[in-house]
């Protein structure tokens, strides 16, 4: 297994933190936008849904304050 540089882990965590903040804001202020984004994602196909679902689960482990996926989809 290849190890990634520390900077990649730091960037990934920063990106996930920013995404979690955005999701929280949209869930509070514009929940319809999250539902529209999810609908668009579904139209892109099963592989997109699987990738986002997997990534969302990782984000919830790091930032448990974000809504459950079923609340935003």
Phi and psi restraints in degrees (range 20) as a CNS / XPLOR table:
assign (resid 1 and name C) (resid 2 and name N)
       (resid 2 and name CA) (resid 2 and name C) 1.0 -89.4 20.0 2
assign (resid 2 and name N) (resid 2 and name CA)
       (resid 2 and name C) (resid 3 and name N) 1.0 132.7 20.0 2
assign (resid 2 and name C) (resid 3 and name N)
       (resid 3 and name CA) (resid 3 and name C) 1.0 -87.7 20.0 2
assign (resid 3 and name N) (resid 3 and name CA)
       (resid 3 and name C) (resid 4 and name N) 1.0 143.6 20.0 2
assign (resid 3 and name C) (resid 4 and name N)
       (resid 4 and name CA) (resid 4 and name C) 1.0 -93.3 20.0 2
assign (resid 4 and name N) (resid 4 and name CA)
       (resid 4 and name C) (resid 5 and name N) 1.0 150.2 20.0 2
assign (resid 4 and name C) (resid 5 and name N)
       (resid 5 and name CA) (resid 5 and name C) 1.0 -61.3 20.0 2
assign (resid 5 and name N) (resid 5 and name CA)
       (resid 5 and name C) (resid 6 and name N) 1.0 153.2 20.0 2
assign (resid 5 and name C) (resid 6 and name N)
       (resid 6 and name CA) (resid 6 and name C) 1.0 -57.4 20.0 2
assign (resid 6 and name N) (resid 6 and name CA)
       (resid 6 and name C) (resid 7 and name N) 1.0 -36.6 20.0 2
assign (resid 6 and name C) (resid 7 and name N)
       (resid 7 and name CA) (resid 7 and name C) 1.0 -61.4 20.0 2
assign (resid 7 and name N) (resid 7 and name CA)
       (resid 7 and name C) (resid 8 and name N) 1.0 -33.1 20.0 2
assign (resid 7 and name C) (resid 8 and name N)
       (resid 8 and name CA) (resid 8 and name C) 1.0 -66.8 20.0 2
assign (resid 8 and name N) (resid 8 and name CA)
       (resid 8 and name C) (resid 9 and name N) 1.0 -39.8 20.0 2
assign (resid 8 and name C) (resid 9 and name N)
       (resid 9 and name CA) (resid 9 and name C) 1.0 -65.4 20.0 2
assign (resid 9 and name N) (resid 9 and name CA)
       (resid 9 and name C) (resid 10 and name N) 1.0 -41.2 20.0 2
assign (resid 9 and name C) (resid 10 and name N)
       (resid 10 and name CA) (resid 10 and name C) 1.0 -63.9 20.0 2
assign (resid 10 and name N) (resid 10 and name CA)
       (resid 10 and name C) (resid 11 and name N) 1.0 -45.1 20.0 2
assign (resid 10 and name C) (resid 11 and name N)
       (resid 11 and name CA) (resid 11 and name C) 1.0 -64.0 20.0 2
assign (resid 11 and name N) (resid 11 and name CA)
       (resid 11 and name C) (resid 12 and name N) 1.0 -43.2 20.0 2
assign (resid 11 and name C) (resid 12 and name N)
       (resid 12 and name CA) (resid 12 and name C) 1.0 -59.7 20.0 2
assign (resid 12 and name N) (resid 12 and name CA)
       (resid 12 and name C) (resid 13 and name N) 1.0 -45.7 20.0 2
assign (resid 12 and name C) (resid 13 and name N)
       (resid 13 and name CA) (resid 13 and name C) 1.0 -64.7 20.0 2
assign (resid 13 and name N) (resid 13 and name CA)
       (resid 13 and name C) (resid 14 and name N) 1.0 -38.1 20.0 2
assign (resid 13 and name C) (resid 14 and name N)
       (resid 14 and name CA) (resid 14 and name C) 1.0 -64.4 20.0 2
assign (resid 14 and name N) (resid 14 and name CA)
       (resid 14 and name C) (resid 15 and name N) 1.0 -43.9 20.0 2
assign (resid 14 and name C) (resid 15 and name N)
       (resid 15 and name CA) (resid 15 and name C) 1.0 -63.4 20.0 2
assign (resid 15 and name N) (resid 15 and name CA)
       (resid 15 and name C) (resid 16 and name N) 1.0 -41.9 20.0 2
assign (resid 15 and name C) (resid 16 and name N)
       (resid 16 and name CA) (resid 16 and name C) 1.0 -65.9 20.0 2
assign (resid 16 and name N) (resid 16 and name CA)
       (resid 16 and name C) (resid 17 and name N) 1.0 -37.8 20.0 2
assign (resid 16 and name C) (resid 17 and name N)
       (resid 17 and name CA) (resid 17 and name C) 1.0 -63.2 20.0 2
assign (resid 17 and name N) (resid 17 and name CA)
       (resid 17 and name C) (resid 18 and name N) 1.0 -45.2 20.0 2
assign (resid 17 and name C) (resid 18 and name N)
       (resid 18 and name CA) (resid 18 and name C) 1.0 -62.4 20.0 2
assign (resid 18 and name N) (resid 18 and name CA)
       (resid 18 and name C) (resid 19 and name N) 1.0 -41.8 20.0 2
assign (resid 18 and name C) (resid 19 and name N)
       (resid 19 and name CA) (resid 19 and name C) 1.0 -63.4 20.0 2
assign (resid 19 and name N) (resid 19 and name CA)
       (resid 19 and name C) (resid 20 and name N) 1.0 -40.6 20.0 2
assign (resid 19 and name C) (resid 20 and name N)
       (resid 20 and name CA) (resid 20 and name C) 1.0 -65.4 20.0 2
assign (resid 20 and name N) (resid 20 and name CA)
       (resid 20 and name C) (resid 21 and name N) 1.0 -38.6 20.0 2
assign (resid 20 and name C) (resid 21 and name N)
       (resid 21 and name CA) (resid 21 and name C) 1.0 -64.6 20.0 2
assign (resid 21 and name N) (resid 21 and name CA)
       (resid 21 and name C) (resid 22 and name N) 1.0 -42.1 20.0 2
assign (resid 21 and name C) (resid 22 and name N)
       (resid 22 and name CA) (resid 22 and name C) 1.0 -64.8 20.0 2
assign (resid 22 and name N) (resid 22 and name CA)
       (resid 22 and name C) (resid 23 and name N) 1.0 -42.4 20.0 2
assign (resid 22 and name C) (resid 23 and name N)
       (resid 23 and name CA) (resid 23 and name C) 1.0 -63.3 20.0 2
assign (resid 23 and name N) (resid 23 and name CA)
       (resid 23 and name C) (resid 24 and name N) 1.0 -44.0 20.0 2
assign (resid 23 and name C) (resid 24 and name N)
       (resid 24 and name CA) (resid 24 and name C) 1.0 -60.8 20.0 2
assign (resid 24 and name N) (resid 24 and name CA)
       (resid 24 and name C) (resid 25 and name N) 1.0 -43.1 20.0 2
assign (resid 24 and name C) (resid 25 and name N)
       (resid 25 and name CA) (resid 25 and name C) 1.0 -62.8 20.0 2
assign (resid 25 and name N) (resid 25 and name CA)
       (resid 25 and name C) (resid 26 and name N) 1.0 -48.1 20.0 2
assign (resid 25 and name C) (resid 26 and name N)
       (resid 26 and name CA) (resid 26 and name C) 1.0 -64.8 20.0 2
assign (resid 26 and name N) (resid 26 and name CA)
       (resid 26 and name C) (resid 27 and name N) 1.0 -38.2 20.0 2
assign (resid 26 and name C) (resid 27 and name N)
       (resid 27 and name CA) (resid 27 and name C) 1.0 -62.0 20.0 2
assign (resid 27 and name N) (resid 27 and name CA)
       (resid 27 and name C) (resid 28 and name N) 1.0 -35.7 20.0 2
assign (resid 27 and name C) (resid 28 and name N)
       (resid 28 and name CA) (resid 28 and name C) 1.0 -81.0 20.0 2
assign (resid 28 and name N) (resid 28 and name CA)
       (resid 28 and name C) (resid 29 and name N) 1.0 -44.4 20.0 2
assign (resid 28 and name C) (resid 29 and name N)
       (resid 29 and name CA) (resid 29 and name C) 1.0 -98.1 20.0 2
assign (resid 29 and name N) (resid 29 and name CA)
       (resid 29 and name C) (resid 30 and name N) 1.0 -32.6 20.0 2
assign (resid 29 and name C) (resid 30 and name N)
       (resid 30 and name CA) (resid 30 and name C) 1.0 -145.2 20.0 2
assign (resid 30 and name N) (resid 30 and name CA)
       (resid 30 and name C) (resid 31 and name N) 1.0 61.5 20.0 2
assign (resid 30 and name C) (resid 31 and name N)
       (resid 31 and name CA) (resid 31 and name C) 1.0 -59.5 20.0 2
assign (resid 31 and name N) (resid 31 and name CA)
       (resid 31 and name C) (resid 32 and name N) 1.0 -29.3 20.0 2
assign (resid 31 and name C) (resid 32 and name N)
       (resid 32 and name CA) (resid 32 and name C) 1.0 -62.0 20.0 2
assign (resid 32 and name N) (resid 32 and name CA)
       (resid 32 and name C) (resid 33 and name N) 1.0 -32.9 20.0 2
assign (resid 32 and name C) (resid 33 and name N)
       (resid 33 and name CA) (resid 33 and name C) 1.0 -65.0 20.0 2
assign (resid 33 and name N) (resid 33 and name CA)
       (resid 33 and name C) (resid 34 and name N) 1.0 -37.5 20.0 2
assign (resid 33 and name C) (resid 34 and name N)
       (resid 34 and name CA) (resid 34 and name C) 1.0 -65.0 20.0 2
assign (resid 34 and name N) (resid 34 and name CA)
       (resid 34 and name C) (resid 35 and name N) 1.0 -40.1 20.0 2
assign (resid 34 and name C) (resid 35 and name N)
       (resid 35 and name CA) (resid 35 and name C) 1.0 -65.7 20.0 2
assign (resid 35 and name N) (resid 35 and name CA)
       (resid 35 and name C) (resid 36 and name N) 1.0 -39.9 20.0 2
assign (resid 35 and name C) (resid 36 and name N)
       (resid 36 and name CA) (resid 36 and name C) 1.0 -63.9 20.0 2
assign (resid 36 and name N) (resid 36 and name CA)
       (resid 36 and name C) (resid 37 and name N) 1.0 -40.8 20.0 2
assign (resid 36 and name C) (resid 37 and name N)
       (resid 37 and name CA) (resid 37 and name C) 1.0 -63.5 20.0 2
assign (resid 37 and name N) (resid 37 and name CA)
       (resid 37 and name C) (resid 38 and name N) 1.0 -40.3 20.0 2
assign (resid 37 and name C) (resid 38 and name N)
       (resid 38 and name CA) (resid 38 and name C) 1.0 -65.5 20.0 2
assign (resid 38 and name N) (resid 38 and name CA)
       (resid 38 and name C) (resid 39 and name N) 1.0 -41.9 20.0 2
assign (resid 38 and name C) (resid 39 and name N)
       (resid 39 and name CA) (resid 39 and name C) 1.0 -59.7 20.0 2
assign (resid 39 and name N) (resid 39 and name CA)
       (resid 39 and name C) (resid 40 and name N) 1.0 -41.8 20.0 2
assign (resid 39 and name C) (resid 40 and name N)
       (resid 40 and name CA) (resid 40 and name C) 1.0 -63.4 20.0 2
assign (resid 40 and name N) (resid 40 and name CA)
       (resid 40 and name C) (resid 41 and name N) 1.0 -40.2 20.0 2
assign (resid 40 and name C) (resid 41 and name N)
       (resid 41 and name CA) (resid 41 and name C) 1.0 -61.6 20.0 2
assign (resid 41 and name N) (resid 41 and name CA)
       (resid 41 and name C) (resid 42 and name N) 1.0 -44.5 20.0 2
assign (resid 41 and name C) (resid 42 and name N)
       (resid 42 and name CA) (resid 42 and name C) 1.0 -59.8 20.0 2
assign (resid 42 and name N) (resid 42 and name CA)
       (resid 42 and name C) (resid 43 and name N) 1.0 -39.4 20.0 2
assign (resid 42 and name C) (resid 43 and name N)
       (resid 43 and name CA) (resid 43 and name C) 1.0 -64.9 20.0 2
assign (resid 43 and name N) (resid 43 and name CA)
       (resid 43 and name C) (resid 44 and name N) 1.0 -23.2 20.0 2
assign (resid 43 and name C) (resid 44 and name N)
       (resid 44 and name CA) (resid 44 and name C) 1.0 -76.9 20.0 2
assign (resid 44 and name N) (resid 44 and name CA)
       (resid 44 and name C) (resid 45 and name N) 1.0 -18.7 20.0 2
assign (resid 44 and name C) (resid 45 and name N)
       (resid 45 and name CA) (resid 45 and name C) 1.0 120.2 20.0 2
assign (resid 45 and name N) (resid 45 and name CA)
       (resid 45 and name C) (resid 46 and name N) 1.0 166.8 20.0 2
assign (resid 45 and name C) (resid 46 and name N)
       (resid 46 and name CA) (resid 46 and name C) 1.0 -59.8 20.0 2
assign (resid 46 and name N) (resid 46 and name CA)
       (resid 46 and name C) (resid 47 and name N) 1.0 -39.2 20.0 2
assign (resid 46 and name C) (resid 47 and name N)
       (resid 47 and name CA) (resid 47 and name C) 1.0 -64.0 20.0 2
assign (resid 47 and name N) (resid 47 and name CA)
       (resid 47 and name C) (resid 48 and name N) 1.0 -37.2 20.0 2
assign (resid 47 and name C) (resid 48 and name N)
       (resid 48 and name CA) (resid 48 and name C) 1.0 -64.5 20.0 2
assign (resid 48 and name N) (resid 48 and name CA)
       (resid 48 and name C) (resid 49 and name N) 1.0 -44.2 20.0 2
assign (resid 48 and name C) (resid 49 and name N)
       (resid 49 and name CA) (resid 49 and name C) 1.0 -61.2 20.0 2
assign (resid 49 and name N) (resid 49 and name CA)
       (resid 49 and name C) (resid 50 and name N) 1.0 -43.4 20.0 2
assign (resid 49 and name C) (resid 50 and name N)
       (resid 50 and name CA) (resid 50 and name C) 1.0 -62.9 20.0 2
assign (resid 50 and name N) (resid 50 and name CA)
       (resid 50 and name C) (resid 51 and name N) 1.0 -43.9 20.0 2
assign (resid 50 and name C) (resid 51 and name N)
       (resid 51 and name CA) (resid 51 and name C) 1.0 -63.2 20.0 2
assign (resid 51 and name N) (resid 51 and name CA)
       (resid 51 and name C) (resid 52 and name N) 1.0 -45.0 20.0 2
assign (resid 51 and name C) (resid 52 and name N)
       (resid 52 and name CA) (resid 52 and name C) 1.0 -68.5 20.0 2
assign (resid 52 and name N) (resid 52 and name CA)
       (resid 52 and name C) (resid 53 and name N) 1.0 -40.4 20.0 2
assign (resid 52 and name C) (resid 53 and name N)
       (resid 53 and name CA) (resid 53 and name C) 1.0 -61.1 20.0 2
assign (resid 53 and name N) (resid 53 and name CA)
       (resid 53 and name C) (resid 54 and name N) 1.0 -42.8 20.0 2
assign (resid 53 and name C) (resid 54 and name N)
       (resid 54 and name CA) (resid 54 and name C) 1.0 -65.3 20.0 2
assign (resid 54 and name N) (resid 54 and name CA)
       (resid 54 and name C) (resid 55 and name N) 1.0 -45.2 20.0 2
assign (resid 54 and name C) (resid 55 and name N)
       (resid 55 and name CA) (resid 55 and name C) 1.0 -65.1 20.0 2
assign (resid 55 and name N) (resid 55 and name CA)
       (resid 55 and name C) (resid 56 and name N) 1.0 -38.0 20.0 2
assign (resid 55 and name C) (resid 56 and name N)
       (resid 56 and name CA) (resid 56 and name C) 1.0 -64.6 20.0 2
assign (resid 56 and name N) (resid 56 and name CA)
       (resid 56 and name C) (resid 57 and name N) 1.0 -39.4 20.0 2
assign (resid 56 and name C) (resid 57 and name N)
       (resid 57 and name CA) (resid 57 and name C) 1.0 -62.3 20.0 2
assign (resid 57 and name N) (resid 57 and name CA)
       (resid 57 and name C) (resid 58 and name N) 1.0 -41.2 20.0 2
assign (resid 57 and name C) (resid 58 and name N)
       (resid 58 and name CA) (resid 58 and name C) 1.0 -63.9 20.0 2
assign (resid 58 and name N) (resid 58 and name CA)
       (resid 58 and name C) (resid 59 and name N) 1.0 -41.4 20.0 2
assign (resid 58 and name C) (resid 59 and name N)
       (resid 59 and name CA) (resid 59 and name C) 1.0 -64.8 20.0 2
assign (resid 59 and name N) (resid 59 and name CA)
       (resid 59 and name C) (resid 60 and name N) 1.0 -38.9 20.0 2
assign (resid 59 and name C) (resid 60 and name N)
       (resid 60 and name CA) (resid 60 and name C) 1.0 -64.8 20.0 2
assign (resid 60 and name N) (resid 60 and name CA)
       (resid 60 and name C) (resid 61 and name N) 1.0 -32.4 20.0 2
assign (resid 60 and name C) (resid 61 and name N)
       (resid 61 and name CA) (resid 61 and name C) 1.0 -67.2 20.0 2
assign (resid 61 and name N) (resid 61 and name CA)
       (resid 61 and name C) (resid 62 and name N) 1.0 -39.7 20.0 2
assign (resid 61 and name C) (resid 62 and name N)
       (resid 62 and name CA) (resid 62 and name C) 1.0 -77.6 20.0 2
assign (resid 62 and name N) (resid 62 and name CA)
       (resid 62 and name C) (resid 63 and name N) 1.0 -36.5 20.0 2
assign (resid 62 and name C) (resid 63 and name N)
       (resid 63 and name CA) (resid 63 and name C) 1.0 -132.0 20.0 2
assign (resid 63 and name N) (resid 63 and name CA)
       (resid 63 and name C) (resid 64 and name N) 1.0 78.3 20.0 2
assign (resid 63 and name C) (resid 64 and name N)
       (resid 64 and name CA) (resid 64 and name C) 1.0 -65.2 20.0 2
assign (resid 64 and name N) (resid 64 and name CA)
       (resid 64 and name C) (resid 65 and name N) 1.0 -7.0 20.0 2
assign (resid 64 and name C) (resid 65 and name N)
       (resid 65 and name CA) (resid 65 and name C) 1.0 -77.3 20.0 2
assign (resid 65 and name N) (resid 65 and name CA)
       (resid 65 and name C) (resid 66 and name N) 1.0 -10.7 20.0 2
assign (resid 65 and name C) (resid 66 and name N)
       (resid 66 and name CA) (resid 66 and name C) 1.0 -75.6 20.0 2
assign (resid 66 and name N) (resid 66 and name CA)
       (resid 66 and name C) (resid 67 and name N) 1.0 153.7 20.0 2
assign (resid 66 and name C) (resid 67 and name N)
       (resid 67 and name CA) (resid 67 and name C) 1.0 -63.0 20.0 2
assign (resid 67 and name N) (resid 67 and name CA)
       (resid 67 and name C) (resid 68 and name N) 1.0 155.1 20.0 2
assign (resid 67 and name C) (resid 68 and name N)
       (resid 68 and name CA) (resid 68 and name C) 1.0 -63.7 20.0 2
assign (resid 68 and name N) (resid 68 and name CA)
       (resid 68 and name C) (resid 69 and name N) 1.0 152.3 20.0 2
assign (resid 68 and name C) (resid 69 and name N)
       (resid 69 and name CA) (resid 69 and name C) 1.0 -58.7 20.0 2
assign (resid 69 and name N) (resid 69 and name CA)
       (resid 69 and name C) (resid 70 and name N) 1.0 -36.8 20.0 2
assign (resid 69 and name C) (resid 70 and name N)
       (resid 70 and name CA) (resid 70 and name C) 1.0 -68.5 20.0 2
assign (resid 70 and name N) (resid 70 and name CA)
       (resid 70 and name C) (resid 71 and name N) 1.0 -17.0 20.0 2
assign (resid 70 and name C) (resid 71 and name N)
       (resid 71 and name CA) (resid 71 and name C) 1.0 -80.7 20.0 2
assign (resid 71 and name N) (resid 71 and name CA)
       (resid 71 and name C) (resid 72 and name N) 1.0 -24.6 20.0 2
assign (resid 71 and name C) (resid 72 and name N)
       (resid 72 and name CA) (resid 72 and name C) 1.0 -108.2 20.0 2
assign (resid 72 and name N) (resid 72 and name CA)
       (resid 72 and name C) (resid 73 and name N) 1.0 -7.7 20.0 2
